[in-house]
Amino acid sequence: MISEGFAMGASPVHRLDPRLRVMAATVFSGLAAVCDRFEPLVICLMTAAALAVLAQLDLRQVLRRLLLVNGLILFLWAVLPLTTEGSAVLTVGPVAVTDEGLLLSARITLKSNAILLALIALVATQPIGTLGHALNRMKMPDKLVHLLLITYRYIFVLEQEYLRLIRAARVRCFTPKTGIHTYRTYAYLIGMLFVRAAARAERVHQAMVCRGFSGRFYSLSEFSFTRTDVAWAAGIGAVLLAAGWMEWMP
């Protein structure tokens, strides 16, 4: 259900410390989200694209994810110029396309693509398990980290349970239709999935306690900053400072 195709690689980005990548992605996303001028937004988009290139990612997979996001953005391009108040640049009968709506759509496009590319290049290039341990080293709440790791581990089990219930319904000649029988069947299916998930969670907890689980996950790999990480941090920080200066300085 969860693909980690970007996590496999030996690019310079893959060799960076996971904590640095998470921190850089968080600061980058926050800065890109609050920027309003086009100059810093273009810098953010170019930086994110450069990180994706340095990560040596599969171009088709990256474009596929970008198309999914830009499908929604295309809908915004069709709505915002017609609904945002401002000076009209084009009028067709009672419908007016405003300059402010076009500018807002352009800002959303730049922000969304920049943030998505940065997250793909910095966060998606590490396994979920490594991401969880990196968050734990960054003093994130233990319960949130445990929830992330256990959910990732057992979401595949829930998928198998769901497919098993679907197969059982099909064996009984269940055919989805628009009717009360179909709605009732899916309600029973979802309810049974929750019941089985709760039972599985209880068994998993008991198994973990039997194995000495004391509320902490241990990682066999230790994280450490190297000179390369420091150089990357300085470079990314310089780009973010330049974008921030262009946004807030007169």
N, C-alpha and C positions, 0 to 999 in steps of 0.2 A: 504493500500500500504506500510506503514511503520509499522513494528512490534516492539513493546516495551516489548517483553517477558522478557528480562533481567532486566527491571526496577522495577519489582515487587519482593520484597524480604525483609528480615529483617536480613541479614548477617552483620558482622562488616563492610564490604566495603560499603554496602548500607547506613549505618548510618553515614558515614563520610561526612564532609562538601563538597558540590558540587564543590566549588572553589578549594579546595585542590585536588580533584580528577582530575579536568581539568588541573590544573597546573602540577601535577605529571605526568599525561599522556603526556603532551606536552614536558616536559623536558626529560622524559624517551624515547619518540619516537625520539627526536632529538639526544640524546646520542647513542641510538642503531643504528641510521641511519649513524652516522659518524664513528662508531667503525670499525676497520679493523682487529684487532687481534681476535683469536678465544676464548681466555679466557674470556674477557669481554662480548663477544656475548653470550657465554654459560651462564654467570651469568645473563645477561638480560633475556634470555629465561626462565631460572629457576625462576627468580623473577616474570615474567609475569605469568607463570604457577601457582606459589604459590598464586598470587593475584586472579586468576580465581578460584582456589580451595577455598580460603577464601570467595569469593563472593557467593559460593554455587550455581553455575549456572548449568543449565541442560546440562549434558555432551553431549548428542546427538546434541543439538542445537549448542554447541560450535564446535564440530567436523564437523558438516555440514558446518559451515562458514570457518573452516580451510581447508576443502577439496576444497572449491571453489577457495581459494587463491593458494593452493598448486597444483591445476590443471594447472594454469599458470606457476608456478615454475617448474613443471615437464617438460613443454615445454622448459624452459630455460636450464634445465639439458640436454636436447637433442640437444640444439643449441650451447650454450656457450663453452663446451669442444671441439667442432669441429671448432669453428670460432675464438677462442682467441689464440693469438700468445704465444708461449712458448715452453718449453721442452716437447717432446712427451713421454707419458707413455705407449701408445698403438697405434700401427699402423696397419691398415687393408687396404692394397692396397694404394690408394692415400689419404685415410682419416686417420688423426692423432688426437688422443685424448690428449690434453695438460694438464699438471699439473696445470697451471695457470687457465685454464678454469674450472677445477674441483673445485679448491679452491674458485674461484669467485662464482660459483653456490652454494657452501656450505655457503658462507657468506650471499648471498641473501636469502637463505632458513632460516638461523637463524634470520636474521634481520626481515624478513617479518612475521614470526610466532611470534616473540617476540613482535613486535609492534602491531600486530593484537590482540594478547591475552591481552596486556596491555590496549588497547582501549576498548575491550569488558568488561574487569573487572572494569575499572575506569570510562569510559564515557557511555557505553551502559547500565550501571546499574542505570541511572537516566533518568527520562522522558525528552523529548525534551523541554518542557516548563521550567522545572527546569534548564536545560542546558542553555537556553537562558537568564534566569534571572541571573544565575551564571556568564555568560560572561558579562552581563551588570554591575554586581557588580565589575568585574575585569577591568572596564573602557574600554571595547571594544567599538568601534564606534556604536552609537545608531542605525544608519541606517542598519548596518549589522545584529544587533540583531533583529530589527524589521523585516527585510527580512527573517531571519531564522524562527521566530515565525509565521509570516503570511503565509509563504510558507508551513510550516508544517500543519497549520490549514486548508488551502484551497487546498492542493494537493489532498485531498480526494474528494473535490467538482469537481476538474478537472477530476478526474477518473470517477466520475458519469456522467459528461457531455460526456466524451469519450465513455463510455459504451452505453449511450443513442443514440449517433450518430451511433455507430456500429449496435445497434438493428434496428435503422431506415433504415440503408442500407440493412440489412438482410431481413427486411419486404418487401423491394422492390426487393427481389430476387437477391441481389448482391452476387456473388461468386468470391472470389479472384483468379485471374489467372495471367499468365505472358503475359500482354498485355497493350496497351496504355490506355484502358478503366479502368483497375485496378489502374494504376499509377495515372490517372487523378482523380479517385474517392478518393484515399487516399490523394492526394494533396488538394482536396476540403475539405476533412474531417479535415485535420490538420489546414487548413486555417480557417475553421469555429470554430474549437476548440480555436484558438488564438483570434478570434473575440469575442466569448462568454466569454473567460477568461478576456479580456480587459473590457467588459461590466460588468462582475461580480466584477472586481476590482474597477471600478468606483462606483458601488452601495455600496460596502463594505466601501470604503473611505467616502462616504457621510453618511452612517449609523454611522461610528465611530466619524465623526465630530459632528453629531447630539447628540451623547452621551458624548460630551465634551472631545474627544481625543485631547491632546495637544502635542503629539509627544513622549509620554513616557508610557510604560506599567508598571503597578504596580503588585506586587506580595504580596499575603497574608502571605507568609512564610518568615521569616527573617533568614538570615544565620549568624552563629556565630561559631568561633573556640572554641573548648573545649580542655581539657587536652588530651583526646583521639586523637583528630586531631593533636595536637602538637606531641604526641608520634609517630603516624603514619608518620607524615612529617619527623621526625628525623630518623626513621627507613628507609624509602624510600630514604631519602637524603644520609644516610650512604652507602646504597647499590650502589647508583649512583656514589658517590665519589669513592668507591672502584673500580667500573668498569672503571671510568675515569682514576684513578691512574694506573690501569693495562694496559690501552690503551696508555697513553702518557708518563708514567715514564719509564726510561730505565731499 
